[in-house]
Amino acid sequence: MGMSAATPTPTLAPLTGIRILSLALNLPGPAALMRCRAMGATCVKLEPVAPGSAPTSSDPMATYAPAAYDAMHDGVTHLQANLKTSEGQGLLHAELAQTDVMITSFRPSAVDKLGLGWDTLHTRYPRLSVVAIVGAPGARGEEPGHDLTYLAESGLVNDLALPPTLYADMGGSLMASEAVLQALLHRSVHGTGVRIEVALSDAARYLALPRAWGLTQPSGSVGGAHAGYRVYACADGRVAVAALEPHFADALCLLAGIASRNMFSSATHAALADWLRSRSCVELDALATAHDIPLHTLPHH
């Protein structure tokens, strides 16, 4: 007997029964923890605090972006400890004894000062894995940096405007949650934990690969050279057109009354720009639906 249309689809929760401990602050670590929580893991956040500090979050995100902080820590158990004291170390190691994967975001020197070096941890907790989020890999681990500097290094900052989102941080969070899965798979095969380093500069470099391959360069099909894949002005806003495949491009040109199908010619670019400039967002939305053309309008507000 088939399921009722009203029956919800079961949620896949592959990390059910897995315990994740995060010491990571700011964005990438908490975002990775959020993804692990969504996959069913039991997630604990241990925030390091200084002696005598108020019982509030030591994560800067809690102060400068409380809504984001709350979203990323929904369903997460919070603990606080001064990890430089014996009491704090006791709490930390009580957690580590029941943890499958720990996520950190400290510089390597700070990890060593806290007694969390991999050799020490691996000897004491052989089945524990560590996902270490760093700014840059290997010997560059002590260098200061942030999302913006890693994007700039990878060629993703092209003018004075800030990027519209934190690509390296969010890409790093995806790599970190992927690393959690890799670590658990490694343990299921080999029986022991593993340390995996996730560098935000590597995340930026990965996201920049289409540009490095030439795809999003001005001469590339999705970099502006193809008339069917561009952002154009329309009568009351902008329209993102993604008619890249020949059948989409042909349908768009037919609709616009453009005889040429050479999507790389300046004449096609100009003709399409003129046609779109004379149409409103509402009109373009209706035409896209009626003629199966991929576009998205952005009305002026």
Secondary structure per residue as TSV (DSSP state, phi and psi in degrees):
chain	resnum	aa	ss	phi	psi
A	1	M	-	360.0	131.3
A	2	G	-	-73.1	157.6
A	3	M	-	-74.0	146.3
A	4	S	-	-65.0	147.3
A	5	A	T	-62.0	-22.9
A	6	A	T	-86.3	-9.5
A	7	T	S	-72.7	125.0
A	8	P	-	-67.7	146.3
A	9	T	-	-72.6	130.1
A	10	P	-	-57.8	140.5
A	11	T	-	-85.3	129.4
A	12	L	-	-73.3	124.7
A	13	A	-	-131.7	72.6
A	14	P	T	-67.6	-15.6
A	15	L	T	-100.1	13.9
A	16	T	T	-58.0	130.3
A	17	G	T	91.0	-7.0
A	18	I	-	-96.4	137.3
A	19	R	E	-110.7	124.3
A	20	I	E	-112.6	129.7
A	21	L	E	-112.1	124.9
A	22	S	E	-116.3	131.7
A	23	L	-	-106.8	4.9
A	24	A	-	-82.2	135.3
A	25	L	-	-107.6	177.8
A	26	N	T	66.4	-137.7
A	27	L	T	-100.6	-52.0
A	28	P	H	-59.8	-46.0
A	29	G	H	-64.1	-51.6
A	30	P	H	-60.3	-35.2
A	31	A	H	-66.6	-37.9
A	32	A	H	-66.1	-40.4
A	33	L	H	-63.0	-38.9
A	34	M	H	-59.1	-41.0
A	35	R	H	-68.2	-38.6
A	36	C	H	-64.9	-39.9
A	37	R	H	-62.4	-40.6
A	38	A	H	-65.3	-24.2
A	39	M	T	-90.6	8.8
A	40	G	T	100.9	-1.0
A	41	A	-	-70.2	151.8
A	42	T	E	-84.3	118.0
A	43	C	E	-115.6	132.6
A	44	V	E	-124.6	132.5
A	45	K	E	-111.4	117.6
A	46	L	E	-106.5	110.5
A	47	E	E	-97.5	121.2
A	48	P	E	-66.8	137.1
A	49	V	-	-129.4	156.5
A	50	A	-	-87.1	158.8
A	51	P	T	-57.9	134.4
A	52	G	T	75.7	3.9
A	53	S	-	-73.6	157.0
A	54	A	-	-67.1	151.6
A	55	P	S	-75.4	55.8
A	56	T	S	-120.1	169.8
A	57	S	-	-63.7	136.5
A	58	S	-	-91.8	0.5
A	59	D	-	-79.7	121.4
A	60	P	H	-54.5	-29.8
A	61	M	H	-59.7	-31.6
A	62	A	H	-65.4	-24.8
A	63	T	H	-91.8	-49.1
A	64	Y	H	-92.8	-10.6
A	65	A	-	-150.2	65.8
A	66	P	H	-60.6	-34.5
A	67	A	H	-65.6	-42.1
A	68	A	H	-65.3	-42.8
A	69	Y	H	-58.4	-47.0
A	70	D	H	-63.4	-41.2
A	71	A	H	-63.0	-41.8
A	72	M	H	-74.0	-20.8
A	73	H	T	-109.8	14.3
A	74	D	T	-62.4	124.2
A	75	G	T	81.8	5.3
A	76	V	-	-97.5	135.7
A	77	T	E	-79.5	129.9
A	78	H	E	-102.8	134.4
A	79	L	E	-131.0	155.4
A	80	Q	E	-135.3	145.3
A	81	A	E	-162.9	149.2
A	82	N	-	-86.5	104.0
A	83	L	T	-73.6	-2.7
A	84	K	T	-94.1	4.1
A	85	T	S	-112.7	159.9
A	86	S	H	-65.2	-35.2
A	87	E	H	-64.8	-44.7
A	88	G	H	-64.2	-41.2
A	89	Q	H	-64.1	-35.9
A	90	G	H	-63.4	-43.5
A	91	L	H	-63.7	-44.2
A	92	L	H	-58.5	-47.2
A	93	H	H	-75.1	-26.2
A	94	A	H	-64.0	-37.1
A	95	E	H	-70.6	-44.7
A	96	L	H	-60.0	-32.1
A	97	A	T	-64.3	-20.9
A	98	Q	T	-118.6	17.3
A	99	T	-	-102.6	141.1
A	100	D	S	-90.1	-43.6
A	101	V	E	-138.7	132.0
A	102	M	E	-107.9	136.5
A	103	I	E	-109.0	129.4
A	104	T	E	-126.1	163.4
A	105	S	-	-142.7	27.6
A	106	F	-	-85.5	158.9
A	107	R	-	-66.3	152.9
A	108	P	H	-53.8	-38.3
A	109	S	H	-64.6	-36.9
A	110	A	H	-68.8	-37.0
A	111	V	H	-60.2	-44.6
A	112	D	H	-65.0	-39.9
A	113	K	H	-63.8	-28.2
A	114	L	T	-87.8	2.4
A	115	G	T	72.9	26.9
A	116	L	-	-110.7	24.2
A	117	G	-	-59.3	148.7
A	118	W	H	-61.1	-43.1
A	119	D	H	-59.5	-43.0
A	120	T	H	-63.2	-48.4
A	121	L	H	-64.7	-42.9
A	122	H	H	-66.0	-34.2
A	123	T	H	-68.3	-40.9
A	124	R	H	-80.7	-35.5
A	125	Y	-	-129.8	80.7
A	126	P	T	-60.6	-26.4
A	127	R	T	-94.1	-2.7
A	128	L	-	-79.0	138.1
A	129	S	E	-112.0	155.1
A	130	V	E	-125.9	128.4
A	131	V	E	-106.8	108.8
A	132	A	E	-101.1	108.2
A	133	I	E	-85.8	123.4
A	134	V	E	-127.9	166.5
A	135	G	S	-72.2	-51.1
A	136	A	S	-135.2	155.1
A	137	P	S	-79.5	160.6
A	138	G	G	56.3	-126.8
A	139	A	G	-65.4	-18.0
A	140	R	G	-86.5	5.8
A	141	G	G	-61.8	-22.3
A	142	E	G	-89.1	-8.3
A	143	E	S	-68.5	137.0
A	144	P	-	-73.8	148.0
A	145	G	-	-177.1	167.9
A	146	H	-	-145.9	176.1
A	147	D	H	-45.2	-48.2
A	148	L	H	-62.0	-41.1
A	149	T	H	-70.4	-35.1
A	150	Y	H	-70.8	-36.4
A	151	L	H	-66.0	-41.8
A	152	A	H	-61.8	-41.8
A	153	E	H	-60.7	-31.4
A	154	S	T	-94.5	8.4
A	155	G	T	80.0	23.3
A	156	L	-	-106.3	11.4
A	157	V	-	-119.7	104.9
A	158	N	-	-108.6	-5.1
A	159	D	S	-155.0	-163.1
A	160	L	S	-81.3	-9.0
A	161	A	S	-77.6	141.5
A	162	L	-	-71.1	145.4
A	163	P	-	-56.7	149.4
A	164	P	S	-71.2	-14.7
A	165	T	S	-150.6	175.9
A	166	L	-	-93.3	79.7
A	167	Y	H	-62.6	-45.9
A	168	A	H	-66.1	-41.8
A	169	D	H	-64.2	-46.4
A	170	M	H	-72.6	-37.8
A	171	G	H	-62.8	-39.0
A	172	G	H	-64.1	-36.2
A	173	S	H	-65.7	-36.2
A	174	L	H	-65.6	-43.1
A	175	M	H	-64.0	-36.1
A	176	A	H	-69.1	-42.9
A	177	S	H	-67.7	-33.3
A	178	E	H	-64.4	-38.7
A	179	A	H	-64.8	-34.6
A	180	V	H	-59.4	-45.3
A	181	L	H	-65.0	-40.4
A	182	Q	H	-61.0	-43.6
A	183	A	H	-63.8	-42.2
A	184	L	H	-68.2	-36.4
A	185	L	H	-65.6	-41.5
A	186	H	H	-59.0	-44.5
A	187	R	H	-65.9	-36.3
A	188	S	H	-65.7	-26.6
A	189	V	H	-91.6	-43.8
A	190	H	H	-104.5	-13.6
A	191	G	S	84.7	-3.1
A	192	T	S	-129.9	161.1
A	193	G	-	-79.1	173.5
A	194	V	-	-146.9	152.3
A	195	R	E	-101.1	128.8
A	196	I	E	-124.2	126.0
A	197	E	E	-94.5	132.3
A	198	V	E	-119.2	114.8
A	199	A	E	-101.2	130.9
A	200	L	H	-64.9	-31.3
A	201	S	H	-65.6	-34.0
A	202	D	H	-69.0	-36.4
A	203	A	H	-62.2	-44.1
A	204	A	H	-63.1	-42.0
A	205	R	H	-63.8	-38.3
A	206	Y	H	-64.5	-45.4
A	207	L	H	-64.3	-25.1
A	208	A	T	-85.7	-3.3
A	209	L	H	-56.0	-42.8
A	210	P	H	-57.1	-34.7
A	211	R	H	-70.9	-42.5
A	212	A	H	-62.5	-33.5
A	213	W	T	-78.7	-6.9
A	214	G	T	93.9	-4.6
A	215	L	T	-63.0	-40.9
A	216	T	T	-105.0	12.2
A	217	Q	S	-72.8	158.6
A	218	P	T	-53.5	-25.8
A	219	S	T	-87.6	-3.0
A	220	G	S	-88.5	158.1
A	221	S	I	-60.1	-35.3
A	222	V	I	-107.5	22.3
A	223	G	I	-113.9	1.1
A	224	G	I	125.0	-12.9
A	225	A	I	-72.6	-31.0
A	226	H	S	-88.2	122.9
A	227	A	T	-63.3	-24.1
A	228	G	T	-85.3	-0.3
A	229	Y	E	-131.9	79.1
A	230	R	E	-155.2	169.1
A	231	V	E	-103.9	124.9
A	232	Y	E	-119.0	157.5
A	233	A	E	-78.5	141.6
A	234	C	E	-123.5	-174.6
A	235	A	T	-61.0	-33.5
A	236	D	T	-135.1	31.6
A	237	G	E	165.0	-140.4
A	238	R	E	-131.3	162.2
A	239	V	E	-139.5	127.1
A	240	A	E	-91.1	113.8
A	241	V	E	-104.5	130.5
A	242	A	E	-129.8	47.4
A	243	A	-	-88.3	68.8
A	244	L	-	-84.1	-45.3
A	245	E	S	-68.0	150.0
A	246	P	H	-54.0	-38.7
A	247	H	H	-70.6	-33.6
A	248	F	H	-69.5	-43.8
A	249	A	H	-62.9	-41.6
A	250	D	H	-63.1	-43.1
A	251	A	H	-63.9	-38.8
A	252	L	H	-66.8	-44.7
A	253	C	H	-65.6	-39.3
A	254	L	H	-62.0	-43.6
A	255	L	H	-64.5	-37.6
A	256	A	H	-84.6	-2.5
A	257	G	T	71.4	31.8
A	258	I	-	-99.6	116.9
A	259	A	-	-71.6	-38.7
A	260	S	-	-70.9	141.7
A	261	R	-	-110.9	14.0
A	262	N	-	-82.3	96.8
A	263	M	T	-74.6	-5.3
A	264	F	T	-103.6	2.9
A	265	S	S	-87.5	147.7
A	266	S	H	-64.2	-30.5
A	267	A	H	-65.5	-41.7
A	268	T	H	-66.0	-41.8
A	269	H	H	-57.0	-48.5
A	270	A	H	-65.6	-43.1
A	271	A	H	-65.5	-41.4
A	272	L	H	-68.0	-39.4
A	273	A	H	-61.5	-42.5
A	274	D	H	-63.6	-43.5
A	275	W	H	-65.7	-44.3
A	276	L	H	-67.1	-33.8
A	277	R	H	-64.8	-22.4
A	278	S	T	-94.2	1.3
A	279	R	S	-114.1	143.6
A	280	S	-	-82.8	165.9
A	281	C	H	-61.3	-43.2
A	282	V	H	-62.5	-42.5
A	283	E	H	-64.5	-42.6
A	284	L	H	-67.7	-38.1
A	285	D	H	-60.5	-43.3
A	286	A	H	-65.8	-42.0
A	287	L	H	-65.2	-39.3
A	288	A	H	-63.1	-40.8
A	289	T	H	-68.0	-42.9
A	290	A	H	-69.7	-31.9
A	291	H	H	-113.6	10.6
A	292	D	T	56.5	56.6
A	293	I	-	-117.6	127.5
A	294	P	-	-76.9	109.4
A	295	L	E	-153.3	161.7
A	296	H	E	-140.2	123.6
A	297	T	E	-88.2	150.1
A	298	L	E	-129.9	87.3
A	299	P	E	-66.3	149.9
A	300	H	-	-67.9	141.3
A	301	H	-	-118.9	360.0
